Amino acid sequence: MLAVGADLSVNRLLDAYSKGIFPWYNDGQPVLWWSPDPRMVLKPQQIYISKSMRKVLRSNLFEVTYNTAFIDVMLNCKRIKREGQVGTWITNEMLEAYQKLHLLGVAESIEVWQNGQLVGGLYGLNLKDKRVFCGESMFAKVSNASKIALISLAQKLELLNYKLIDCQVYTEHLDSMGALEISRAEFLSYLQ
């Protein structure tokens, strides 16, 4: 943790993310600002797609869209039950702030649909000038839906020569998808 307090204004958020800092706090707390060391990242060209996932991708069970249901993705990320976690860091203040960033074309969502229903997705900030996507949260209501979102994002970003997807902190799920931990100093070098 680097700092406590301040607001989630558009300018503050853009400045923070460009320096490798993000807000992460719960309702009732002041805004807490973080820049972990080590930092979990995924290089788009190194995403791991298992044999079973390749089969799922070929099955056309899912449809993927971009930026068609941003607030719905955030709300699902907020409401999804996560093992070992009480509550959510996606406060109403964060919903409002990131929606403003979405209207500016900075915050983006990837939606995964099955039979016309939103079943998975992720959202984050796209630092286009730095070719880094800062992932914030993902959700899945059915098996493999969040993996489909991450794979789709990685494949799109690889075509655009992006350097990294910032995953912030270690999770087994991200590790299984090819993400790895690097030092904060190395991560910040990608933002220079």
C-alpha positions as protocol buffer text, in pm:
chain_id: "A"
residue {
  index: 1
  type: MET
  ca { x: 0 y: 0 z: 0 }
}
residue {
  index: 2
  type: LEU
  ca { x: 133 y: 340 z: -98 }
}
residue {
  index: 3
  type: ALA
  ca { x: -128 y: 593 z: 11 }
}
residue {
  index: 4
  type: VAL
  ca { x: -458 y: 643 z: 192 }
}
residue {
  index: 5
  type: GLY
  ca { x: -733 y: 887 z: 98 }
}
residue {
  index: 6
  type: ALA
  ca { x: -815 y: 1117 z: -192 }
}
residue {
  index: 7
  type: ASP
  ca { x: -1093 y: 1065 z: -443 }
}
residue {
  index: 8
  type: LEU
  ca { x: -1155 y: 857 z: -753 }
}
residue {
  index: 9
  type: SER
  ca { x: -1162 y: 1146 z: -999 }
}
residue {
  index: 10
  type: VAL
  ca { x: -1088 y: 1062 z: -1361 }
}
residue {
  index: 11
  type: ASN
  ca { x: -761 y: 1256 z: -1360 }
}
residue {
  index: 12
  type: ARG
  ca { x: -640 y: 1096 z: -1037 }
}
residue {
  index: 13
  type: LEU
  ca { x: -722 y: 745 z: -1163 }
}
residue {
  index: 14
  type: LEU
  ca { x: -550 y: 801 z: -1498 }
}
residue {
  index: 15
  type: ASP
  ca { x: -243 y: 941 z: -1326 }
}
residue {
  index: 16
  type: ALA
  ca { x: -233 y: 654 z: -1076 }
}
residue {
  index: 17
  type: TYR
  ca { x: -267 y: 376 z: -1335 }
}
residue {
  index: 18
  type: SER
  ca { x: 0 y: 534 z: -1555 }
}
residue {
  index: 19
  type: LYS
  ca { x: 234 y: 500 z: -1254 }
}
residue {
  index: 20
  type: GLY
  ca { x: 135 y: 142 z: -1170 }
}
residue {
  index: 21
  type: ILE
  ca { x: -95 y: 235 z: -882 }
}
residue {
  index: 22
  type: PHE
  ca { x: -457 y: 126 z: -838 }
}
residue {
  index: 23
  type: PRO
  ca { x: -730 y: 171 z: -573 }
}
residue {
  index: 24
  type: TRP
  ca { x: -835 y: -133 z: -369 }
}
residue {
  index: 25
  type: TYR
  ca { x: -1047 y: -94 z: -58 }
}
residue {
  index: 26
  type: ASN
  ca { x: -1381 y: -193 z: 95 }
}
residue {
  index: 27
  type: ASP
  ca { x: -1692 y: 8 z: 176 }
}
residue {
  index: 28
  type: GLY
  ca { x: -1641 y: 211 z: 491 }
}
residue {
  index: 29
  type: GLN
  ca { x: -1266 y: 245 z: 436 }
}
residue {
  index: 30
  type: PRO
  ca { x: -1083 y: 542 z: 289 }
}
residue {
  index: 31
  type: VAL
  ca { x: -951 y: 489 z: -63 }
}
residue {
  index: 32
  type: LEU
  ca { x: -637 y: 273 z: -38 }
}
residue {
  index: 33
  type: TRP
  ca { x: -380 y: 296 z: -320 }
}
residue {
  index: 34
  type: TRP
  ca { x: -164 y: -7 z: -407 }
}
residue {
  index: 35
  type: SER
  ca { x: 137 y: -99 z: -621 }
}
residue {
  index: 36
  type: PRO
  ca { x: 226 y: -462 z: -533 }
}
residue {
  index: 37
  type: ASP
  ca { x: 572 y: -612 z: -542 }
}
residue {
  index: 38
  type: PRO
  ca { x: 581 y: -860 z: -704 }
}
residue {
  index: 39
  type: ARG
  ca { x: 324 y: -777 z: -971 }
}
residue {
  index: 40
  type: MET
  ca { x: 123 y: -1044 z: -1154 }
}
residue {
  index: 41
  type: VAL
  ca { x: 124 y: -989 z: -1531 }
}
residue {
  index: 42
  type: LEU
  ca { x: 35 y: -1176 z: -1845 }
}
residue {
  index: 43
  type: LYS
  ca { x: 219 y: -1123 z: -2171 }
}
residue {
  index: 44
  type: PRO
  ca { x: -55 y: -1156 z: -2435 }
}
residue {
  index: 45
  type: GLN
  ca { x: 150 y: -1384 z: -2659 }
}
residue {
  index: 46
  type: GLN
  ca { x: 218 y: -1618 z: -2366 }
}
residue {
  index: 47
  type: ILE
  ca { x: -138 y: -1697 z: -2263 }
}
residue {
  index: 48
  type: TYR
  ca { x: -173 y: -2067 z: -2197 }
}
residue {
  index: 49
  type: ILE
  ca { x: -465 y: -2238 z: -2371 }
}
residue {
  index: 50
  type: SER
  ca { x: -510 y: -2600 z: -2263 }
}
residue {
  index: 51
  type: LYS
  ca { x: -630 y: -2873 z: -2498 }
}
residue {
  index: 52
  type: SER
  ca { x: -970 y: -2875 z: -2331 }
}
residue {
  index: 53
  type: MET
  ca { x: -998 y: -2495 z: -2368 }
}
residue {
  index: 54
  type: ARG
  ca { x: -904 y: -2521 z: -2736 }
}
residue {
  index: 55
  type: LYS
  ca { x: -1196 y: -2760 z: -2774 }
}
residue {
  index: 56
  type: VAL
  ca { x: -1429 y: -2515 z: -2594 }
}
residue {
  index: 57
  type: LEU
  ca { x: -1310 y: -2231 z: -2819 }
}
residue {
  index: 58
  type: ARG
  ca { x: -1380 y: -2439 z: -3132 }
}
residue {
  index: 59
  type: SER
  ca { x: -1726 y: -2539 z: -3006 }
}
residue {
  index: 60
  type: ASN
  ca { x: -1874 y: -2191 z: -3055 }
}
residue {
  index: 61
  type: LEU
  ca { x: -2072 y: -2229 z: -2730 }
}
residue {
  index: 62
  type: PHE
  ca { x: -1990 y: -1869 z: -2643 }
}
residue {
  index: 63
  type: GLU
  ca { x: -2009 y: -1534 z: -2816 }
}
residue {
  index: 64
  type: VAL
  ca { x: -1759 y: -1263 z: -2718 }
}
residue {
  index: 65
  type: THR
  ca { x: -1826 y: -890 z: -2747 }
}
residue {
  index: 66
  type: TYR
  ca { x: -1637 y: -580 z: -2642 }
}
residue {
  index: 67
  type: ASN
  ca { x: -1779 y: -278 z: -2461 }
}
residue {
  index: 68
  type: THR
  ca { x: -2144 y: -365 z: -2514 }
}
residue {
  index: 69
  type: ALA
  ca { x: -2237 y: -420 z: -2147 }
}
residue {
  index: 70
  type: PHE
  ca { x: -1970 y: -246 z: -1940 }
}
residue {
  index: 71
  type: ILE
  ca { x: -2181 y: -167 z: -1631 }
}
residue {
  index: 72
  type: ASP
  ca { x: -2335 y: -516 z: -1636 }
}
residue {
  index: 73
  type: VAL
  ca { x: -1986 y: -670 z: -1631 }
}
residue {
  index: 74
  type: MET
  ca { x: -1884 y: -449 z: -1337 }
}
residue {
  index: 75
  type: LEU
  ca { x: -2205 y: -531 z: -1148 }
}
residue {
  index: 76
  type: ASN
  ca { x: -2153 y: -904 z: -1202 }
}
residue {
  index: 77
  type: CYS
  ca { x: -1792 y: -875 z: -1084 }
}
residue {
  index: 78
  type: LYS
  ca { x: -1921 y: -691 z: -777 }
}
residue {
  index: 79
  type: ARG
  ca { x: -2192 y: -947 z: -695 }
}
residue {
  index: 80
  type: ILE
  ca { x: -2021 y: -1277 z: -776 }
}
residue {
  index: 81
  type: LYS
  ca { x: -1941 y: -1490 z: -471 }
}
residue {
  index: 82
  type: ARG
  ca { x: -1568 y: -1556 z: -437 }
}
residue {
  index: 83
  type: GLU
  ca { x: -1425 y: -1832 z: -220 }
}
residue {
  index: 84
  type: GLY
  ca { x: -1252 y: -1696 z: 89 }
}
residue {
  index: 85
  type: GLN
  ca { x: -1370 y: -1340 z: 29 }
}
residue {
  index: 86
  type: VAL
  ca { x: -1624 y: -1144 z: 228 }
}
residue {
  index: 87
  type: GLY
  ca { x: -1781 y: -851 z: 47 }
}
residue {
  index: 88
  type: THR
  ca { x: -1631 y: -671 z: -251 }
}
residue {
  index: 89
  type: TRP
  ca { x: -1387 y: -395 z: -330 }
}
residue {
  index: 90
  type: ILE
  ca { x: -1611 y: -277 z: -615 }
}
residue {
  index: 91
  type: THR
  ca { x: -1789 y: -3 z: -426 }
}
residue {
  index: 92
  type: ASN
  ca { x: -2062 y: 220 z: -567 }
}
residue {
  index: 93
  type: GLU
  ca { x: -1800 y: 498 z: -582 }
}
residue {
  index: 94
  type: MET
  ca { x: -1583 y: 274 z: -799 }
}
residue {
  index: 95
  type: LEU
  ca { x: -1878 y: 184 z: -1025 }
}
residue {
  index: 96
  type: GLU
  ca { x: -1939 y: 553 z: -1086 }
}
residue {
  index: 97
  type: ALA
  ca { x: -1572 y: 638 z: -1143 }
}
residue {
  index: 98
  type: TYR
  ca { x: -1502 y: 352 z: -1384 }
}
residue {
  index: 99
  type: GLN
  ca { x: -1821 y: 422 z: -1577 }
}
residue {
  index: 100
  type: LYS
  ca { x: -1687 y: 776 z: -1636 }
}
residue {
  index: 101
  type: LEU
  ca { x: -1361 y: 622 z: -1758 }
}
residue {
  index: 102
  type: HIS
  ca { x: -1561 y: 393 z: -1986 }
}
residue {
  index: 103
  type: LEU
  ca { x: -1742 y: 690 z: -2139 }
}
residue {
  index: 104
  type: LEU
  ca { x: -1397 y: 836 z: -2214 }
}
residue {
  index: 105
  type: GLY
  ca { x: -1293 y: 513 z: -2388 }
}
residue {
  index: 106
  type: VAL
  ca { x: -1035 y: 420 z: -2124 }
}
residue {
  index: 107
  type: ALA
  ca { x: -1219 y: 156 z: -1920 }
}
residue {
  index: 108
  type: GLU
  ca { x: -1325 y: -140 z: -2131 }
}
residue {
  index: 109
  type: SER
  ca { x: -1516 y: -463 z: -2090 }
}
residue {
  index: 110
  type: ILE
  ca { x: -1509 y: -801 z: -2257 }
}
residue {
  index: 111
  type: GLU
  ca { x: -1841 y: -984 z: -2241 }
}
residue {
  index: 112
  type: VAL
  ca { x: -1903 y: -1356 z: -2282 }
}
residue {
  index: 113
  type: TRP
  ca { x: -2254 y: -1462 z: -2381 }
}
residue {
  index: 114
  type: GLN
  ca { x: -2426 y: -1799 z: -2396 }
}
residue {
  index: 115
  type: ASN
  ca { x: -2774 y: -1826 z: -2547 }
}
residue {
  index: 116
  type: GLY
  ca { x: -2815 y: -1450 z: -2522 }
}
residue {
  index: 117
  type: GLN
  ca { x: -2724 y: -1440 z: -2151 }
}
residue {
  index: 118
  type: LEU
  ca { x: -2419 y: -1264 z: -2005 }
}
residue {
  index: 119
  type: VAL
  ca { x: -2230 y: -1551 z: -1841 }
}
residue {
  index: 120
  type: GLY
  ca { x: -1879 y: -1410 z: -1800 }
}
residue {
  index: 121
  type: GLY
  ca { x: -1649 y: -1122 z: -1862 }
}
residue {
  index: 122
  type: LEU
  ca { x: -1384 y: -888 z: -1738 }
}
residue {
  index: 123
  type: TYR
  ca { x: -1310 y: -518 z: -1727 }
}
residue {
  index: 124
  type: GLY
  ca { x: -1010 y: -294 z: -1688 }
}
residue {
  index: 125
  type: LEU
  ca { x: -829 y: 16 z: -1807 }
}
residue {
  index: 126
  type: ASN
  ca { x: -670 y: 24 z: -2149 }
}
residue {
  index: 127
  type: LEU
  ca { x: -353 y: 236 z: -2139 }
}
residue {
  index: 128
  type: LYS
  ca { x: -332 y: 253 z: -2518 }
}
residue {
  index: 129
  type: ASP
  ca { x: -32 y: 485 z: -2527 }
}
residue {
  index: 130
  type: LYS
  ca { x: 167 y: 241 z: -2309 }
}
residue {
  index: 131
  type: ARG
  ca { x: 24 y: -74 z: -2474 }
}
residue {
  index: 132
  type: VAL
  ca { x: -70 y: -212 z: -2131 }
}
residue {
  index: 133
  type: PHE
  ca { x: -417 y: -333 z: -2029 }
}
residue {
  index: 134
  type: CYS
  ca { x: -482 y: -308 z: -1654 }
}
residue {
  index: 135
  type: GLY
  ca { x: -722 y: -585 z: -1565 }
}
residue {
  index: 136
  type: GLU
  ca { x: -949 y: -507 z: -1271 }
}
residue {
  index: 137
  type: SER
  ca { x: -1187 y: -797 z: -1221 }
}
residue {
  index: 138
  type: MET
  ca { x: -1350 y: -1090 z: -1396 }
}
residue {
  index: 139
  type: PHE
  ca { x: -1646 y: -1317 z: -1333 }
}
residue {
  index: 140
  type: ALA
  ca { x: -1797 y: -1640 z: -1459 }
}
residue {
  index: 141
  type: LYS
  ca { x: -2146 y: -1777 z: -1409 }
}
residue {
  index: 142
  type: VAL
  ca { x: -2069 y: -2090 z: -1611 }
}
residue {
  index: 143
  type: SER
  ca { x: -1752 y: -2294 z: -1642 }
}
residue {
  index: 144
  type: ASN
  ca { x: -1480 y: -2145 z: -1867 }
}
residue {
  index: 145
  type: ALA
  ca { x: -1657 y: -1812 z: -1929 }
}
residue {
  index: 146
  type: SER
  ca { x: -1391 y: -1593 z: -1761 }
}
residue {
  index: 147
  type: LYS
  ca { x: -1117 y: -1793 z: -1936 }
}
residue {
  index: 148
  type: ILE
  ca { x: -1286 y: -1723 z: -2271 }
}
residue {
  index: 149
  type: ALA
  ca { x: -1285 y: -1349 z: -2188 }
}
residue {
  index: 150
  type: LEU
  ca { x: -916 y: -1348 z: -2092 }
}
residue {
  index: 151
  type: ILE
  ca { x: -810 y: -1555 z: -2394 }
}
residue {
  index: 152
  type: SER
  ca { x: -1007 y: -1331 z: -2629 }
}
residue {
  index: 153
  type: LEU
  ca { x: -852 y: -1020 z: -2474 }
}
residue {
  index: 154
  type: ALA
  ca { x: -499 y: -1163 z: -2492 }
}
residue {
  index: 155
  type: GLN
  ca { x: -541 y: -1261 z: -2858 }
}
residue {
  index: 156
  type: LYS
  ca { x: -674 y: -916 z: -2947 }
}
residue {
  index: 157
  type: LEU
  ca { x: -395 y: -738 z: -2758 }
}
residue {
  index: 158
  type: GLU
  ca { x: -129 y: -960 z: -2914 }
}
residue {
  index: 159
  type: LEU
  ca { x: -244 y: -847 z: -3260 }
}
residue {
  index: 160
  type: LEU
  ca { x: -210 y: -485 z: -3140 }
}
residue {
  index: 161
  type: ASN
  ca { x: 144 y: -547 z: -3008 }
}
residue {
  index: 162
  type: TYR
  ca { x: 53 y: -486 z: -2644 }
}
residue {
  index: 163
  type: LYS
  ca { x: 326 y: -561 z: -2393 }
}
residue {
  index: 164
  type: LEU
  ca { x: 127 y: -669 z: -2090 }
}
residue {
  index: 165
  type: ILE
  ca { x: -201 y: -740 z: -1922 }
}
residue {
  index: 166
  type: ASP
  ca { x: -160 y: -620 z: -1563 }
}
residue {
  index: 167
  type: CYS
  ca { x: -325 y: -878 z: -1336 }
}
residue {
  index: 168
  type: GLN
  ca { x: -213 y: -698 z: -1018 }
}
residue {
  index: 169
  type: VAL
  ca { x: -183 y: -984 z: -767 }
}
residue {
  index: 170
  type: TYR
  ca { x: -125 y: -1359 z: -780 }
}
residue {
  index: 171
  type: THR
  ca { x: -413 y: -1603 z: -816 }
}
residue {
  index: 172
  type: GLU
  ca { x: -396 y: -1971 z: -907 }
}
residue {
  index: 173
  type: HIS
  ca { x: -643 y: -1907 z: -1190 }
}
residue {
  index: 174
  type: LEU
  ca { x: -416 y: -1647 z: -1353 }
}
residue {
  index: 175
  type: ASP
  ca { x: -109 y: -1862 z: -1293 }
}
residue {
  index: 176
  type: SER
  ca { x: -279 y: -2150 z: -1478 }
}
residue {
  index: 177
  type: MET
  ca { x: -342 y: -1916 z: -1772 }
}
residue {
  index: 178
  type: GLY
  ca { x: 26 y: -1827 z: -1812 }
}
residue {
  index: 179
  type: ALA
  ca { x: 52 y: -1516 z: -1595 }
}
residue {
  index: 180
  type: LEU
  ca { x: 370 y: -1469 z: -1394 }
}
residue {
  index: 181
  type: GLU
  ca { x: 504 y: -1248 z: -1120 }
}
residue {
  index: 182
  type: ILE
  ca { x: 763 y: -981 z: -1197 }
}
residue {
  index: 183
  type: SER
  ca { x: 919 y: -718 z: -973 }
}
residue {
  index: 184
  type: ARG
  ca { x: 748 y: -382 z: -933 }
}
residue {
  index: 185
  type: ALA
  ca { x: 1057 y: -218 z: -1087 }
}
residue {
  index: 186
  type: GLU
  ca { x: 1028 y: -434 z: -1399 }
}
residue {
  index: 187
  type: PHE
  ca { x: 654 y: -369 z: -1420 }
}
residue {
  index: 188
  type: LEU
  ca { x: 708 y: 7 z: -1393 }
}
residue {
  index: 189
  type: SER
  ca { x: 964 y: -13 z: -1676 }
}
residue {
  index: 190
  type: TYR
  ca { x: 680 y: -121 z: -1907 }
}
residue {
  index: 191
  type: LEU
  ca { x: 492 y: 197 z: -1818 }
}
residue {
  index: 192
  type: GLN
  ca { x: 786 y: 431 z: -1891 }
}
